[in-house]
Amino acid sequence: MLTKPQECCTFPFPSSFRRRSVPAAGSRSEEPNPAAALVPGAALHLPAGYTERRRDRTGQGGRQWVGENEVPSEDALILQLHLAKGHEKFTEMLKSQQQIIADLQQKLAEQQHILVSQQREILEQQRKMYEQMDLIKVQYGMLFDTVKQMSFQSLQEDIQSYFESHLQGLQNQVRNHLQKSYSVHKVEVDAKVINVGESLLDCGLCESDEFCNFQKTPSQCEKCTLCPAGFFQMAECSANSDRICQDRDECTESPSICGERIKCLNTPGGFRCLGIAEKDAALGLCGEAYFFNKEMQECQACLKCEDGIVAMPCSTVSDTVCSATSENKLSESWAANIILPSVKSGISQVYSGLNLKIKGKLPCEILLVEDNSLVFRQHGLLWTDLNFAVKHNCRNFLQLSLKLNGSEEGYELSGVRIEQPEGKYFQSTGLSSAAEVEPSQTLSVYLRSPNQFCNQSKDLSIYDLNTPLSLFWLSHDTGAVALSAQMSTAMHYQTNYRPTFKIISVSDPYMLSLSHDGRAIKFTETGVVKFVFHQALYSMGHACVREGFSLISYINRNGTNTELMNVFKSGVNYRDTSISASGATKVDAGDLISFEILSPAQCNVRYFGDSSGISMFSLIWIPSAVSSAISATVAVTGLPTGAVRNKLLDFTQVSSNEKQIQLVSSGQLAQKYFIFTEKGVASLAFNLKLIHSCNVLKMTLNRLTMDHMQPTAIAQQIAGQMPEGSIWTSVSLRASFEVHNGTLISVSLDCVRGRINQITHEHGTSISILWISS
């Protein structure tokens, strides 16, 4: 049975391919094979009526039965040949398509390269634009005012917006082209698209003091530039642009800065006075906030420290030196010299008052010296000591004060009165105070007279002591508390006087408070106390001069008063003066400290109490965990007498031993030196009562360290001749200084042109030493 073949696929035949009858058996067909017109690669679909030749499977006679539309074998061979040729053409077409795809990939890569090149050109143009802006910033003359009014920040943001929008358009073109190529050819091309608008011009999140620098590849956050010294800011730092600074034209702002006939040439960060010799410029011609740069031979603006910590202030010939701050420091000490301002007219202005010059020896992180005042840089508690010696013939007393802020709203922390002398000799006094300070507050040393007669005096001189001003600063992390109080009333007493206090300021009222009668300070917790008491008075009577005054401090523990310190002061007759006592001691919870002044029976005394600072009480309470204190007096044996020249004093400890401070007990240094076993800050107060005939008596505090085999003087005080008619006199020394493990200190006496007759070792002589961890 003949059947039609099953259709496997459709194939269009050319018109030359016709149905025809199969010739008789044995005949040949010369008609060309129509398969030549076939499309290459298509499957063969025989028309209806054609079947394969089949054999009779019955086996009868072996005859072959052939359908009427049978395809001859020659045609099949021709068809196979055409099929092979069609396959070759199809392969060539496929290769052609692949070449087209490769060309598209090459063009895409070239387009990407062009885009990157365009972007680099844009960035290069922007870099050149910034260079042009830098050139504009340093122009002078008429363009100066115009440039200063321009908003470079706005211009820069507009340029940035233009480039971002332009590059975003290029990016969109790349993406559209790639998408079009993919849709037309439906070929998966592995192409990398560069995100020009984001990856190269976006830094992400920068800090508040940073900006995005897209001139670098890739963009990155950078710190905003600080305007250097001698420049001022024109545009603030923003998210996408750095700060813009302009050179200050000193010659234009101050036409007479170099003088009337000297030409001024402006330079970056400074100026130059043409024709001025180096030695003249180094004397201060550059003016305030400028120094003379010897290498550049011009005046340069002084550097301003970024964090405000000045290691070395700017001088006439050197720039400012900055240092890093120490956040974990608990305490720090500092010392300086005090100088009387020079008077050109020969007449001092002591009557209206003047600030003494302060000249620091070493740099300090907590403060700097500016305009004869100390400017504080950090919060904390401050203790100040001042040793002062002066010779004057004013018709009244001199008042020495420590003033906080130094302005109209400022006030005097403490003050002492230096009485009118009977002769021309040096008089010494000690001044101390405690206060809580804040950044930008100032402290100055103030000297004045109550009347104008002192201005006519030409015999006013200050003795050049070794670092008379010293202080220590405490961080609030120590837990220390400061208190200041004044005497509440002014009263007349002929015998003993117990002052009443009125608290002015206290940093923690819970820790420090007044007793019920106001005559004592009460402590809530155990600790170490550094205190000072100043009392101004006016006395009348010869007994005042002969016997003098005694200031006694008591510590009341469990209801029992114990004498803590006894300080002597030579008396005066119809004169104003002050008596002062300073020391350090350990206190327990519930202890009270009070004071009493003893005067001769036939001495009429008026005690002043007001807000002028002349009658004040100050203290700092410090926890025992970071501090300790010891007390001692001069030893009974080995007291120096006669012509004493630089002789060390021997001491006897009267308080309990402390780990951080000890009196050396053996060896060559025994009883003469105190030794420290831990690093920190120390504060010493020494009072000496004696009889002498010295023209000048010098008391020196010496320090001996492992690095220096010879002792070094770190503080000094003097006493002049004994007041006429007085039996005893006294001298006091106060100082704060830095110590290390193994530091040794001692006190020496030097009598110039005279003799020491007697030194008391009990009432009137004492030494106390405070140690604070650093």
C-alpha positions in Angstrom: 0.0 0.0 0.0 1.4 3.4 -1.0 0.9 6.2 1.5 2.0 9.9 1.7 5.1 10.7 3.8 4.5 12.6 7.1 5.3 16.3 6.8 8.4 17.2 8.9 8.8 20.7 7.8 7.6 23.1 5.1 9.8 24.2 2.2 8.9 26.4 -0.7 9.7 24.9 -4.0 10.6 27.0 -7.1 8.2 27.2 -10.0 10.4 25.0 -12.2 9.7 22.0 -10.0 6.6 20.3 -11.6 4.8 17.1 -11.1 5.4 14.6 -13.8 4.8 11.0 -14.7 7.6 8.6 -14.0 9.0 7.1 -17.2 8.9 3.4 -17.9 11.3 1.1 -16.3 14.8 1.3 -17.6 14.4 4.7 -19.1 16.5 7.7 -17.9 15.4 11.2 -17.2 17.6 14.0 -18.5 15.6 16.8 -16.9 17.7 18.9 -14.5 17.1 18.4 -10.8 14.9 21.1 -9.5 16.5 20.8 -6.0 19.1 23.4 -7.2 16.7 26.1 -6.5 16.2 25.1 -2.9 17.0 27.4 -0.1 20.1 26.1 1.7 19.5 24.3 5.0 15.8 23.7 4.5 14.2 20.3 5.0 12.8 18.4 1.9 9.0 18.2 1.6 7.9 16.0 -1.2 4.7 17.0 -2.9 1.6 14.8 -2.7 1.6 11.7 -4.9 5.3 11.0 -4.3 6.3 8.0 -2.2 9.4 6.0 -1.7 10.1 2.9 -3.8 9.2 -0.2 -1.9 9.7 -3.8 -2.4 7.0 -6.5 -2.4 7.5 -8.0 1.1 5.3 -11.0 0.2 8.2 -12.7 -1.5 6.0 -13.8 -4.4 8.0 -13.6 -7.7 10.3 -10.8 -6.4 8.5 -8.3 -8.5 8.8 -4.5 -7.7 5.8 -2.4 -7.6 6.4 1.3 -8.2 4.0 4.1 -7.6 3.1 6.4 -10.4 5.1 9.4 -8.9 8.3 7.6 -7.9 11.5 9.8 -7.7 14.5 8.4 -9.5 17.8 7.9 -7.7 19.7 10.4 -10.0 17.4 13.1 -8.8 18.0 12.2 -5.2 21.8 12.6 -5.7 21.3 16.0 -7.4 19.1 17.0 -4.5 21.7 16.0 -2.0 24.3 18.1 -3.8 22.1 21.2 -3.7 21.5 20.6 -0.1 25.2 20.7 0.6 25.7 23.8 -1.4 22.8 25.5 0.5 24.4 24.5 3.8 27.6 26.2 2.8 25.8 29.4 1.9 24.0 29.4 5.2 27.3 29.0 7.0 28.7 32.0 5.1 25.7 34.1 6.0 26.1 33.1 9.7 29.8 34.1 9.7 28.8 37.4 8.1 26.3 38.0 10.9 29.0 37.2 13.5 31.4 39.6 11.9 28.7 42.3 12.1 28.3 41.6 15.8 32.1 41.8 16.4 32.1 45.2 14.5 29.4 46.4 16.8 31.3 45.4 19.9 34.4 47.2 18.6 32.4 50.3 17.9 30.9 50.1 21.4 34.4 49.9 22.9 35.5 52.9 20.9 32.5 54.8 22.1 33.3 54.0 25.7 36.9 55.1 25.1 35.7 58.4 23.6 33.4 59.0 26.6 36.2 58.4 29.1 38.4 60.8 27.1 35.7 63.4 27.0 35.4 63.1 30.8 39.1 63.5 31.3 39.1 66.6 29.1 36.3 68.0 31.2 38.1 67.3 34.4 41.3 68.8 33.0 39.4 71.9 32.0 37.9 72.2 35.5 41.4 71.9 36.9 42.6 74.7 34.7 39.6 76.6 35.8 40.7 76.2 39.5 44.2 77.4 38.6 42.7 80.5 37.0 40.6 81.0 40.2 43.8 80.8 42.3 45.5 83.4 40.0 42.5 85.6 40.4 42.7 85.4 44.2 46.2 86.9 44.3 45.5 89.9 42.0 45.9 93.4 43.3 44.6 96.8 42.6 41.2 97.6 41.1 40.2 93.9 40.7 40.5 93.4 44.4 37.1 94.9 45.4 35.3 93.2 42.5 36.8 89.8 43.2 36.0 90.1 46.9 32.3 90.7 46.1 31.9 87.7 43.8 30.4 84.5 45.1 33.0 81.9 44.1 30.9 79.3 45.9 27.9 80.0 43.7 30.0 80.0 40.6 31.6 76.7 41.5 28.3 75.1 42.2 26.9 76.2 38.8 29.9 74.8 37.1 29.6 71.6 39.0 25.9 71.3 38.1 26.7 71.9 34.4 29.3 69.2 34.2 27.1 66.8 36.1 24.1 67.4 33.8 26.4 67.2 30.7 28.0 64.0 31.8 24.6 62.5 32.7 23.5 63.2 29.1 26.5 61.3 27.8 25.7 58.5 30.1 22.1 58.3 28.9 23.3 58.2 25.3 25.6 55.3 26.0 22.8 53.4 27.6 20.3 54.1 24.8 22.8 53.0 22.2 23.6 49.8 23.9 19.9 49.0 24.4 19.2 49.7 20.7 22.1 47.4 19.7 20.7 44.7 21.9 17.1 45.0 20.5 18.1 45.0 16.9 20.6 42.2 16.9 19.3 40.2 19.9 22.9 39.4 20.8 24.1 39.2 24.4 27.1 41.5 24.3 29.3 41.6 27.4 29.9 45.4 27.6 30.9 47.4 30.7 29.0 50.7 31.1 30.9 53.4 33.0 28.7 55.3 35.4 30.3 58.7 34.7 27.9 60.8 36.8 28.1 58.8 40.0 31.3 56.9 40.4 33.6 59.8 39.5 31.7 62.8 41.0 30.3 61.3 44.2 32.3 60.8 47.4 29.4 59.6 49.5 29.1 61.1 53.0 31.9 63.4 54.0 32.5 64.8 57.5 31.4 68.3 58.5 34.9 69.7 58.1 35.5 67.9 54.7 34.5 68.5 51.1 34.3 66.2 48.0 37.3 66.7 45.8 36.2 65.4 42.3 39.4 66.5 40.7 40.9 63.2 41.8 40.0 59.9 40.3 38.1 58.5 42.0 36.6 61.4 44.0 37.4 61.4 47.7 36.7 63.4 50.8 39.4 65.8 51.9 39.8 68.2 54.9 38.8 71.8 54.3 41.8 74.1 54.0 42.4 76.6 56.8 43.3 80.1 55.8 47.0 80.6 56.5 48.3 83.5 58.6 48.0 86.8 56.7 44.9 85.6 54.7 41.2 86.1 55.2 38.3 83.9 54.2 36.2 84.8 51.2 34.1 81.6 50.8 33.2 79.0 53.3 34.0 75.3 52.8 30.9 73.4 51.4 30.1 69.9 50.5 31.6 70.2 46.9 34.2 73.0 47.2 37.1 73.9 49.5 37.4 77.1 51.5 38.6 80.2 49.5 41.1 82.5 51.1 42.4 85.9 50.1 45.7 87.5 51.0 45.4 90.5 53.3 46.9 93.7 51.8 48.5 95.3 54.9 49.9 98.1 52.8 46.4 99.2 51.7 44.8 98.6 55.0 47.5 100.5 57.0 49.2 103.0 54.6 51.6 104.2 57.3 52.6 100.7 58.6 56.2 101.2 57.5 56.4 105.0 58.2 55.6 108.1 56.2 58.6 108.0 53.8 59.1 104.3 53.5 57.5 102.3 50.7 55.4 99.3 51.7 55.3 96.2 49.4 52.6 93.7 50.0 53.6 90.0 50.0 51.6 86.8 50.4 50.9 86.5 54.1 52.9 89.6 55.1 54.5 92.8 53.8 58.0 94.3 53.3 59.3 97.7 54.2 61.7 98.7 51.5 65.0 100.1 52.7 64.6 99.1 56.4 67.6 97.3 58.0 67.2 93.9 59.5 68.2 95.1 63.0 65.5 97.8 62.8 62.8 95.5 61.7 63.7 93.0 64.4 63.1 95.6 67.1 59.3 95.4 66.5 58.7 97.4 63.4 56.4 94.7 62.0 53.9 95.5 64.7 51.4 93.4 66.7 50.6 89.9 65.4 53.6 90.0 63.0 57.2 88.9 63.2 60.3 89.6 61.1 61.3 86.6 59.0 65.0 86.8 58.6 65.1 84.3 55.7 62.5 86.1 53.6 63.6 89.6 54.9 60.0 90.6 55.4 57.3 90.8 58.1 55.0 87.8 58.2 51.8 87.3 60.1 52.0 85.2 63.3 50.6 81.7 63.1 47.3 81.0 64.9 47.1 77.5 66.4 44.2 75.5 65.1 43.3 74.0 68.5 44.4 77.1 70.5 47.3 75.3 72.2 50.4 77.6 72.0 53.7 76.0 72.8 55.7 79.2 72.1 54.1 82.6 71.5 55.0 84.7 68.6 57.8 87.2 69.2 59.3 90.0 67.1 61.7 87.6 65.3 60.0 84.2 65.6 56.7 82.6 64.7 54.2 80.9 67.0 54.9 77.3 67.9 51.8 75.1 68.4 51.5 71.9 70.3 49.0 69.1 70.8 46.7 69.2 73.7 46.8 66.5 76.4 43.2 65.4 77.2 44.1 63.1 80.1 46.3 65.5 82.1 45.0 66.1 85.6 47.4 68.9 86.7 50.0 71.2 85.3 52.3 73.9 86.7 53.7 77.1 85.2 56.0 80.0 86.3 56.8 83.5 85.0 58.7 86.6 85.8 57.1 89.9 86.8 58.4 93.2 85.4 57.5 96.8 86.3 56.5 98.6 83.0 59.0 101.2 81.9 57.9 104.8 82.3 59.2 107.2 79.6 58.2 110.4 81.4 59.8 109.3 84.7 56.5 109.5 86.5 54.7 106.2 87.2 51.0 105.8 87.1 50.6 103.7 90.2 47.8 106.0 91.5 45.4 105.0 88.8 46.8 101.5 88.8 48.8 99.5 86.3 49.3 95.9 85.2 52.7 94.4 85.8 54.3 92.7 82.8 54.2 88.9 82.8 57.0 87.1 81.0 56.6 83.3 80.9 59.7 81.1 80.8 58.2 77.9 79.4 55.3 77.1 77.1 52.1 75.9 78.6 49.0 74.1 77.2 46.5 75.7 79.5 47.3 79.4 79.0 49.2 82.0 77.0 50.6 85.4 77.8 48.8 88.3 75.9 48.9 92.0 76.7 50.4 91.6 80.1 47.7 89.1 81.1 47.3 85.3 81.3 44.7 84.0 78.8 43.3 80.6 79.8 42.7 78.0 77.2 41.0 75.3 79.2 38.4 74.8 82.0 39.7 73.9 85.4 40.7 75.1 88.9 43.6 77.5 89.3 45.9 78.2 92.2 48.2 81.2 91.9 51.2 82.2 94.1 53.1 85.4 93.8 56.3 86.4 95.7 56.8 90.2 95.5 59.4 92.6 96.8 59.3 96.3 96.3 61.1 99.5 97.4 59.1 102.7 97.4 58.8 106.0 99.3 55.1 106.6 98.6 53.2 108.5 101.3 50.7 105.7 101.6 50.5 101.9 101.1 50.7 100.0 97.8 48.0 97.5 97.0 49.0 94.3 95.1 46.1 92.3 93.5 45.3 89.4 91.3 42.5 90.4 88.9 40.3 88.0 87.0 39.2 89.1 83.5 40.9 92.4 83.9 37.9 94.3 82.6 35.0 96.3 84.0 33.1 93.1 84.9 36.2 91.6 86.4 37.0 91.5 90.1 40.0 91.1 92.4 40.5 87.5 93.5 42.8 88.6 96.3 45.0 91.4 97.4 47.5 92.6 100.0 48.6 96.0 101.2 52.3 96.9 101.5 52.7 99.5 104.2 54.5 102.8 103.9 58.1 102.2 105.1 60.1 104.1 107.6 63.2 104.0 105.5 64.4 103.1 102.0 64.6 99.3 102.0 62.9 96.4 100.2 59.6 95.1 101.6 58.3 91.6 100.7 54.9 90.0 100.7 53.2 86.9 99.4 49.9 86.7 97.5 47.9 83.6 96.6 44.4 82.8 95.4 42.1 80.0 94.2 39.6 80.3 91.4 37.6 78.3 88.8 38.6 79.5 85.3 37.1 79.1 81.8 38.6 79.5 78.3 39.3 83.2 77.3 39.3 84.4 80.9 42.3 86.5 81.8 44.4 86.9 85.0 46.6 90.0 85.6 48.8 91.3 88.4 47.7 94.8 89.4 49.6 97.4 91.4 48.1 100.7 92.6 48.3 103.4 95.2 45.3 105.1 96.9 46.6 108.6 96.2 48.5 110.5 93.5 51.6 111.3 95.6 53.1 107.9 94.6 53.1 109.0 91.0 55.7 111.7 91.8 58.0 109.1 93.4 61.0 108.2 91.4 62.2 105.6 93.9 59.8 102.8 92.9 61.6 99.5 92.0 60.7 95.8 92.1 63.3 93.3 93.2 64.2 90.9 90.4 63.2 87.6 92.0 63.6 84.2 90.4 60.2 83.3 88.8 58.1 85.2 91.4 54.8 84.1 89.7 53.8 80.4 89.7 50.6 78.5 89.5 49.1 75.1 89.1 46.0 74.1 87.2 43.7 71.2 88.0 41.3 69.4 85.6 37.7 68.9 86.7 38.5 65.2 86.3 40.4 65.3 89.6 37.1 66.0 91.4 38.6 69.1 93.1 36.4 71.9 94.5 37.3 75.6 94.7 35.9 78.1 97.2 36.3 81.9 97.7 35.0 83.9 100.6 35.3 87.4 102.0 35.3 88.9 105.5 31.7 90.0 106.1 32.2 93.1 108.2 34.8 95.7 109.2 35.3 95.9 112.9 37.5 97.3 115.6 39.2 95.0 118.0 42.0 95.6 120.6 42.8 92.0 121.3 41.9 88.8 119.5 39.8 88.7 116.3 38.0 85.8 114.7 36.8 86.7 111.2 33.4 85.8 109.9 33.2 84.6 106.3 30.7 85.2 103.5 31.0 82.8 100.6 31.3 84.4 97.2 31.7 81.4 95.0 32.0 77.6 95.4 32.2 75.0 92.6 30.4 72.4 94.7 28.3 73.6 97.7 27.8 70.0 98.9 31.5 69.5 99.5 32.3 72.9 101.2 30.0 75.0 103.4 30.1 77.4 106.3 29.6 76.5 109.9 26.5 77.7 111.8 28.2 80.9 113.0 30.0 81.6 109.7 33.5 81.5 111.3 34.7 78.2 109.9 34.7 76.2 106.6 33.2 72.7 106.9 34.3 69.7 104.8 31.9 66.9 103.8 34.5 64.3 102.6 38.1 63.3 103.3 40.7 65.0 101.2 43.6 67.5 101.0 43.2 71.2 101.3 45.3 74.1 99.9 44.2 77.4 101.5 45.2 81.1 101.8 43.9 83.8 104.2 44.5 87.5 103.6 43.4 90.1 106.1 43.9 93.9 105.6 44.1 96.0 108.8 45.0 99.4 110.2 46.9 99.5 113.5 47.7 102.3 116.0 50.2 102.1 118.9 53.8 101.5 119.5 53.0 98.1 121.0 51.8 97.0 117.5 55.3 97.7 116.1 57.2 96.1 119.0 55.2 92.8 119.3 53.6 92.4 115.9 50.6 90.2 115.0 50.1 86.4 114.8 47.7 84.7 112.5 46.7 81.3 113.7 44.8 78.7 111.7 42.9 75.9 113.5 41.5 72.6 112.5 38.6 71.4 114.5 38.3 67.6 114.6 35.6 66.0 116.7 35.0 69.2 118.6 38.6 69.8 119.5 40.6 72.7 118.0 44.2 71.9 117.0 46.7 74.6 115.9 47.5 74.0 112.3 49.8 77.0 111.5 51.1 80.1 113.1 52.3 83.0 111.0 54.0 86.2 112.3 53.7 89.7 110.8 55.6 92.8 112.0 53.3 95.5 113.2 52.9 99.1 112.1 51.9 102.3 113.7 49.2 104.4 112.0 49.7 102.4 108.9 47.8 100.1 106.6 49.1 96.6 106.1 48.0 93.0 105.5 48.7 89.7 107.2 48.6 86.5 105.2 48.9 82.8 105.7 49.0 79.9 103.2 49.4 76.2 103.7 48.2 72.6 102.9 46.8 69.9 105.2 44.7 66.7 105.2 41.1 66.9 106.3 38.5 64.3 107.3 34.8 64.4 106.8 33.2 66.9 109.3 36.5 68.8 110.0 36.4 72.6 110.2 39.1 75.2 109.5 39.0 78.6 111.2 41.3 81.5 111.9 42.2 83.9 114.7 44.4 87.0 114.7 46.3 87.9 117.9 47.4 91.5 118.5 49.1 93.2 121.5 46.9 94.4 124.3 47.8 98.0 123.8 47.4 97.9 120.1 44.2 99.4 118.5 43.4 97.6 115.2 40.8 98.0 112.6 40.1 94.9 110.4 38.7 95.6 106.9 36.1 93.4 105.3 34.8 94.3 101.9 34.6 93.1 98.3 37.9 94.7 97.1 39.8 91.5 97.5 42.1 92.7 100.3 40.4 90.5 102.9 39.8 87.2 101.3 39.9 83.4 102.0 40.4 80.9 99.2 40.9 77.2 99.1 40.9 74.1 96.9 39.8 70.8 98.2 41.3 67.8 96.4 40.4 64.1 96.8 43.0 62.0 98.7 43.2 59.6 95.7 45.2 62.1 93.7 46.9 64.2 96.3 48.8 64.2 99.6 50.4 66.8 101.9 52.9 66.9 104.7 53.9 69.6 107.3 57.3 70.3 108.9 59.2 73.0 110.8 62.9 73.9 111.0 64.9 71.6 113.2 66.0 72.7 116.7 69.6 71.6 116.1 71.7 73.2 113.4 69.8 76.4 113.1 71.9 78.8 111.0 73.2 81.9 112.9 75.9 84.5 112.3 77.1 85.3 108.8 75.0 82.9 106.9 75.8 82.4 103.2 73.7 80.0 101.1 73.1 77.6 103.9 70.5 74.8 103.7 67.9 74.6 106.5 67.3 71.4 108.4 63.7 70.4 108.9 61.7 68.1 111.3 58.5 66.5 110.0 55.5 67.1 112.2 52.8 65.3 110.1 52.4 61.6 109.3 54.4 60.1 106.5 53.1 60.1 103.0 54.0 57.8 100.1 54.5 60.5 97.6 56.4 63.0 99.8 59.1 62.2 102.4 61.7 64.0 104.4 65.1 62.4 103.7 66.1 60.7 107.0 69.6 59.3 106.2 72.8 60.2 104.3 74.3 63.5 103.5 70.9 64.9 102.4 69.2 63.9 105.7 66.8 66.5 107.2 67.7 69.0 104.4 65.8 67.6 101.4 62.3 66.5 100.7 62.0 63.8 98.1 59.0 63.0 95.8 58.4 59.4 94.7 55.8 60.0 92.0 55.3 62.4 89.1 53.0 65.3 89.6 52.7 69.0 90.6 53.9 70.3 94.0 53.0 73.5 95.8 55.0 74.8 98.8 54.4 77.4 101.4 57.2 78.3 103.9 57.0 80.9 106.7 60.1 81.9 108.6 60.2 84.0 111.8 63.6 85.4 112.8 65.8 88.2 114.1 68.5 89.5 111.8 70.6 92.5 110.8 71.0 91.7 107.1 70.7 94.4 104.5 68.9 91.8 102.3 67.9 88.3 103.4 67.4 85.9 100.5 65.4 82.7 100.8 65.7 80.3 97.8 63.8 77.1 96.9 66.2 74.7 95.2 65.3 71.6 93.1 67.6 68.6 92.5 66.8 66.0 89.8 68.5 62.9 88.5 69.4 64.8 85.3 71.2 67.6 87.0 73.7 66.9 89.7 73.7 70.6 90.9 70.5 72.1 92.5 68.6 74.7 90.5 66.8 77.7 92.0 63.1 77.5 91.1 61.7 80.3 93.4 63.0 83.1 95.6 61.9 85.6 98.1 63.7 88.3 100.0 63.3 90.3 103.2 64.7 93.8 103.7 66.0 95.4 106.9 64.0 94.7 110.1 61.4 97.5 110.8 62.6 99.9 113.4 61.3 99.1 116.8 60.3 95.6 115.9 61.6 92.6 117.9 60.8 89.9 115.3 60.3 89.9 111.5 59.2 87.3 109.0 59.6 86.2 105.4 57.4 83.8 103.4 58.0 81.9 100.2 55.3 80.3 98.0 55.8 78.3 94.8 54.2 75.7 92.6 56.4 73.5 90.4 56.6 70.1 88.5 58.1 67.1 90.1 59.1 63.6 89.0 60.1 60.4 90.7 63.3 61.2 92.6 62.9 65.0 92.6 64.5 66.6 95.7 63.8 70.1 97.1 65.5 72.2 99.8 65.4 75.8 101.2 68.5 77.9 101.6 69.2 81.2 103.4 71.7 83.9 102.3 72.3 87.0 104.5 73.8 89.9 102.6 75.8 92.3 104.7 74.7 91.3 108.2 74.0 88.5 110.6 71.2 86.1 111.5 70.7 86.3 115.2 67.9 83.9 115.9 65.4 81.7 114.1 62.3 80.4 115.9 61.5 76.7 115.3 58.0 76.7 116.9 55.4 79.4 116.5 55.8 81.5 113.4 57.9 79.0 111.3 56.4 76.2 109.3 56.5 74.6 105.9 53.7 72.7 104.1 54.0 70.8 100.8 51.1 69.7 98.6 51.5 67.0 95.9 49.0 66.4 93.1 49.1 63.6 90.6 49.6 64.7 87.0 
